[in-house]
């Protein structure tokens, strides 16, 4: 797999993902927001930076770390470092993955 870009995620916006954790049941999350950033070119720049925001269901919390995420509809998978950034109104958590 090459370098992930924001364009790969636009078709998956609003879609459901699963966090795969070894032998445990998958954790369901939804890609709720994609936030692209424009920065000036610099030596070694490989892509435009962007962030993905996911929302998880009530009562499930994943601490920050590297996780394998699978898009539920297509089966697409990638490993990402996600960080919990707050709670959502239904009692679940919001997570962010940053790509620089």
LUMROKOL-268192 format. One record per residue: x, y, z of N, C-alpha, C in turn; residue number from 0; chain; residue in one letter. Coordinates in steps of 0.02 Angstrom, whole numbers, plus 32768, in hexadecimal, padded with zeros to 4 digits. Layout:
BEGIN
[[X; Y; Z]; [X; Y; Z]; [X; Y; Z]; NUM; A; A]
...
***
This chain:
BEGIN
[[802B; 7FC5; 8000]; [8000; 8000; 8000]; [802D; 803E; 8000]; 0; A; X]
[[801B; 806F; 7FD8]; [8041; 80AC; 7FD3]; [802D; 80DD; 800A]; 1; A; X]
[[8040; 811B; 7FFF]; [802F; 8150; 802F]; [7FE5; 8161; 8028]; 2; A; X]
[[7FC3; 8162; 8060]; [7F7B; 8172; 8060]; [7F71; 81BC; 8053]; 3; A; X]
[[7F3F; 81CC; 802B]; [7F2E; 8212; 801C]; [7EE5; 821E; 802D]; 4; A; X]
[[7ED3; 825D; 8033]; [7E8F; 826F; 8045]; [7E5D; 8257; 8011]; 5; A; X]
[[7E71; 8255; 7FD2]; [7E43; 8240; 7F9D]; [7E2B; 81F8; 7FA5]; 6; A; X]
[[7E54; 81CE; 7FC4]; [7E3F; 8188; 7FCF]; [7E05; 8183; 7FFF]; 7; A; X]
[[7DFD; 81B4; 802B]; [7DCA; 81AF; 805F]; [7D88; 81D0; 804E]; 8; A; X]
[[7D87; 81FE; 801D]; [7D48; 821F; 800B]; [7D10; 81EE; 7FFB]; 9; A; X]
[[7D1C; 81B8; 7FD4]; [7CE5; 8189; 7FC7]; [7CCD; 8164; 8005]; 10; A; X]
[[7CF6; 8164; 803B]; [7CE3; 8140; 8078]; [7CC6; 816E; 80AD]; 11; A; X]
[[7CBF; 81AF; 809E]; [7CA4; 81DF; 80CF]; [7C5E; 81C8; 80E6]; 12; A; X]
[[7C54; 81CA; 8126]; [7C14; 81B5; 8143]; [7C0D; 816A; 8149]; 13; A; X]
[[7C3E; 8146; 8130]; [7C3B; 80FC; 8131]; [7C51; 80DE; 8173]; 14; A; X]
[[7C3F; 80A0; 817D]; [7C51; 807B; 81B9]; [7C93; 8058; 81B0]; 15; A; X]
[[7CBA; 8059; 81E6]; [7CFA; 8036; 81E9]; [7CF9; 8009; 8226]; 16; A; X]
[[7D27; 7FDA; 8226]; [7D31; 7FAF; 8260]; [7D7A; 7FB7; 8275]; 17; A; X]
[[7D84; 7FBD; 82B7]; [7DC7; 7FBB; 82D3]; [7DD4; 7F72; 82E4]; 18; A; X]
[[7E08; 7F56; 82C6]; [7E19; 7F10; 82D0]; [7E4D; 7F0C; 8307]; 19; A; X]
[[7E3C; 7EE8; 833D]; [7E69; 7EE2; 8376]; [7E74; 7E97; 8384]; 20; A; X]
[[7EA9; 7E7C; 8368]; [7EBD; 7E36; 8372]; [7E81; 7E07; 8372]; 21; A; X]
[[7E78; 7DE1; 83A6]; [7E44; 7DAE; 83AB]; [7E01; 7DC9; 83C5]; 22; A; X]
[[7DFE; 7E09; 83D5]; [7DC2; 7E27; 83F2]; [7D8F; 7E38; 83BD]; 23; A; X]
[[7D4F; 7E40; 83D1]; [7D1D; 7E57; 83A1]; [7D2F; 7E9C; 8386]; 24; A; X]
[[7D20; 7EA8; 8346]; [7D30; 7EE8; 8326]; [7D07; 7F20; 8347]; 25; A; X]
[[7D25; 7F5B; 834A]; [7D04; 7F97; 8364]; [7CEA; 7FBF; 8329]; 26; A; X]
[[7CAA; 7FD0; 832A]; [7C8A; 7FF5; 82F3]; [7C93; 8040; 82FC]; 27; A; X]
[[7CAA; 8062; 82C8]; [7CAF; 80AB; 82C8]; [7C98; 80C4; 8283]; 28; A; X]
[[7C89; 8106; 827F]; [7C72; 8124; 8241]; [7C9F; 815E; 822F]; 29; A; X]
[[7CB2; 8164; 81F0]; [7CDB; 819C; 81D8]; [7CAD; 81D9; 81D2]; 30; A; X]
[[7CB0; 8205; 8204]; [7C81; 823C; 8208]; [7C99; 827D; 81E7]; 31; A; X]
[[7CDB; 8284; 81DF]; [7CF4; 82C3; 81C2]; [7D39; 82B7; 81A3]; 32; A; X]
[[7D45; 82D9; 816B]; [7D86; 82D9; 814B]; [7D9B; 8323; 8146]; 33; A; X]
[[7DD5; 8333; 8161]; [7DEB; 8379; 8161]; [7E2F; 837E; 813F]; 34; A; X]
[[7E30; 839A; 8103]; [7E6E; 83A4; 80DD]; [7E8D; 83E7; 80F0]; 35; A; X]
[[7ED0; 83EA; 80EB]; [7EF3; 8428; 80F9]; [7F20; 8438; 80BE]; 36; A; X]
[[7F23; 8476; 80AC]; [7F4F; 848C; 8077]; [7F8E; 84AA; 8096]; 37; A; X]
[[7FC7; 8491; 8082]; [8006; 84AD; 809A]; [8034; 84BA; 805F]; 38; A; X]
[[8063; 84E6; 8069]; [8093; 84F5; 8033]; [80BE; 84B8; 8025]; 39; A; X]
[[80D6; 84B3; 7FE8]; [8104; 847D; 7FD8]; [8145; 8486; 7FFE]; 40; A; X]
[[8163; 844E; 800F]; [81A3; 844E; 8030]; [81C8; 840F; 801A]; 41; A; X]
[[820A; 840F; 8020]; [8230; 83D4; 800B]; [821A; 8395; 8032]; 42; A; X]
[[820C; 8360; 800E]; [81F8; 8322; 802D]; [81AD; 831B; 8038]; 43; A; X]
[[8186; 834D; 8025]; [813D; 834A; 802E]; [8121; 8312; 8001]; 44; A; X]
[[80FC; 82E4; 801F]; [80E1; 82AB; 7FFA]; [8096; 82B0; 7FED]; 45; A; X]
[[8073; 82D9; 8014]; [802A; 82E0; 800C]; [8014; 831E; 8031]; 46; A; X]
[[7FD6; 8334; 8023]; [7FB7; 8369; 804A]; [7FA1; 834B; 808D]; 47; A; X]
[[7FB0; 836C; 80C4]; [7F9B; 8351; 8105]; [7F4F; 834F; 810C]; 48; A; X]
[[7F36; 831F; 8132]; [7EEE; 831A; 813F]; [7EE2; 82F4; 817F]; 49; A; X]
[[7EA5; 82FC; 8199]; [7E8F; 82D8; 81D5]; [7E4F; 82B4; 81C6]; 50; A; X]
[[7E47; 827A; 81E4]; [7E09; 8254; 81E2]; [7DEC; 8254; 8228]; 51; A; X]
[[7DAA; 825D; 822D]; [7D88; 825A; 826E]; [7D56; 8221; 826B]; 52; A; X]
[[7D58; 81F7; 829E]; [7D2C; 81BE; 82A4]; [7D02; 81C6; 82E4]; 53; A; X]
[[7CC6; 81AA; 82E3]; [7C9C; 81A8; 8320]; [7C8B; 8160; 832F]; 54; A; X]
[[7C94; 814E; 836E]; [7C85; 810B; 8385]; [7C46; 8109; 83AE]; 55; A; X]
[[7C2C; 80CD; 83B8]; [7BEE; 80C4; 83DD]; [7BF7; 80CC; 8428]; 56; A; X]
[[7BC0; 80CF; 8449]; [7BBD; 80D9; 8491]; [7BE0; 80A0; 84B6]; 57; A; X]
[[7C06; 80B3; 84E9]; [7C24; 8082; 8516]; [7C63; 805F; 84FC]; 58; A; X]
[[7C7B; 8072; 84C1]; [7CB8; 8053; 84A7]; [7CEE; 8089; 84A2]; 59; A; X]
[[7D27; 807B; 84C1]; [7D5E; 80AC; 84C1]; [7D9D; 8088; 84AB]; 60; A; X]
[[7DC0; 80A5; 847A]; [7E01; 808C; 8465]; [7E36; 80C1; 8477]; 61; A; X]
[[7E68; 80AF; 849E]; [7E9D; 80DF; 84AD]; [7EC5; 80EE; 846E]; 62; A; X]
[[7EEB; 8126; 846F]; [7F12; 8137; 8434]; [7F43; 80FF; 8425]; 63; A; X]
[[7F4D; 80F4; 83E4]; [7F7B; 80C0; 83CF]; [7F72; 80AE; 8386]; 64; A; X]
[[7F9B; 807F; 836F]; [7F95; 8066; 832B]; [7F61; 802F; 8328]; 65; A; X]
[[7F33; 8035; 82F8]; [7EFE; 8005; 82EF]; [7EF6; 7FF5; 82A5]; 66; A; X]
[[7EE0; 7FB8; 8297]; [7ECE; 7FA6; 8252]; [7E85; 7FB8; 824A]; 67; A; X]
[[7E75; 7FE2; 8218]; [7E30; 7FF6; 820A]; [7E1A; 7FD6; 81C8]; 68; A; X]
[[7DDD; 7FBD; 81C7]; [7DC0; 7F9E; 818C]; [7D80; 7FC3; 817A]; 69; A; X]
[[7D7A; 7FD8; 813A]; [7D3D; 7FF7; 8122]; [7D0A; 7FBF; 8119]; 70; A; X]
[[7CD2; 7FC4; 813C]; [7CA2; 7F8D; 813F]; [7C86; 7F7A; 80FA]; 71; A; X]
[[7C77; 7FAB; 80CF]; [7C58; 7F9C; 808F]; [7C88; 7F7F; 805B]; 72; A; X]
[[7CC5; 7F99; 8059]; [7CF3; 7F84; 8024]; [7D28; 7F52; 803A]; 73; A; X]
[[7D34; 7F4E; 807B]; [7D68; 7F22; 8094]; [7DAD; 7F41; 8093]; 74; A; X]
[[7DB3; 7F80; 807B]; [7DF3; 7FA4; 8079]; [7E0E; 7FA7; 80C0]; 75; A; X]
[[7E50; 7F9D; 80C9]; [7E6F; 7F9E; 810B]; [7EAF; 7FC7; 810B]; 76; A; X]
[[7EBE; 7FE6; 8144]; [7EFD; 8008; 814E]; [7F09; 800F; 8199]; 77; A; X]
[[7F47; 8015; 81AB]; [7F58; 8022; 81F1]; [7F5F; 806D; 81FA]; 78; A; X]
[[7F42; 8086; 8231]; [7F43; 80CD; 8240]; [7F4F; 80D8; 828B]; 79; A; X]
[[7F6F; 8111; 829A]; [7F76; 8127; 82DF]; [7F3A; 8154; 82ED]; 80; A; X]
[[7F0F; 8140; 831B]; [7ED5; 8169; 832C]; [7EDA; 8180; 8375]; 81; A; X]
[[7EBC; 81BA; 8381]; [7EBD; 81D9; 83C3]; [7E76; 81EC; 83D6]; 82; A; X]
[[7E5F; 81DA; 8412]; [7E1D; 81F2; 8428]; [7E22; 823D; 8435]; 83; A; X]
[[7DF3; 8264; 8419]; [7DF5; 82AD; 8420]; [7DB8; 82C9; 8444]; 84; A; X]
[[7D8B; 829E; 845A]; [7D51; 82B6; 847F]; [7D17; 8286; 847B]; 85; A; X]
[[7CE2; 8298; 849D]; [7CA5; 8270; 849C]; [7C74; 828E; 846B]; 86; A; X]
[[7C46; 8264; 8454]; [7C0F; 827A; 8429]; [7BCF; 8277; 8453]; 87; A; X]
[[7B9A; 829A; 843E]; [7B5E; 82A0; 8467]; [7B3E; 825E; 847D]; 88; A; X]
[[7B44; 8229; 8455]; [7B24; 81EA; 8468]; [7B4D; 81C2; 849A]; 89; A; X]
[[7B86; 81DD; 84B0]; [7BB0; 81BA; 84E2]; [7BEA; 8194; 84C4]; 90; A; X]
[[7BF0; 8195; 8482]; [7C29; 8176; 8461]; [7C65; 81A5; 8461]; 91; A; X]
[[7C98; 8192; 843C]; [7CD4; 81BA; 8438]; [7CE4; 81CE; 83F1]; 92; A; X]
[[7D07; 8207; 83EA]; [7D1D; 8221; 83AA]; [7D68; 8216; 83A7]; 93; A; X]
[[7D80; 81FD; 836E]; [7DC7; 81ED; 8365]; [7DE2; 8213; 8329]; 94; A; X]
[[7E23; 8222; 832B]; [7E43; 8245; 82F3]; [7E80; 821E; 82DC]; 95; A; X]
[[7E89; 821B; 829A]; [7EC6; 8201; 827C]; [7EE3; 823A; 8252]; 96; A; X]
[[7F22; 824B; 825D]; [7F43; 8282; 823A]; [7F76; 8266; 8209]; 97; A; X]
[[7F74; 8280; 81CC]; [7FA4; 826C; 8198]; [7FC9; 82AA; 8181]; 98; A; X]
[[800B; 82AD; 818D]; [8034; 82E6; 817A]; [805D; 82D6; 813D]; 99; A; X]
***
